[in-house]
């Protein structure tokens, strides 16, 4: 936690936003019965990491909400391939108005995640950075584009079906910039 706080004070925007977003996941969510449940323990044993290296890959899928093929980048943590029974929380990071689905990779988000995981400062997670064009991540009025539905339904369903996620709202977090 000491390192995490120093990141917030001294590093770039992407590291700060990433750490804050993931701390939300770590601290827990309020469930419908009013109780709070954290996803994972803040203490993580680095020796439990599998041998496969972290990867990020560009993927395409059909969005019913937008009526077209969309692209996203997915970061899979170290051990994802070599630990086929393990499930992971997912952090969705939305780009800003001038950005695209690769904005967070360019900002160093995946490298920061790898460093924090390898240093035992946080457990492994999947990170998804979708393309939002200039849709402001919301459903537009008068039958306009439905970017909110695209993210909250189409993208989440795609990620849960293609990757070993914790497929519940308690296993998801979202963050982003500007738009």
Order of alpha helices (4+ residues) and beta strands (2+ residues): alpha-alpha-beta-beta-beta-beta-beta-alpha-alpha-beta-alpha-beta
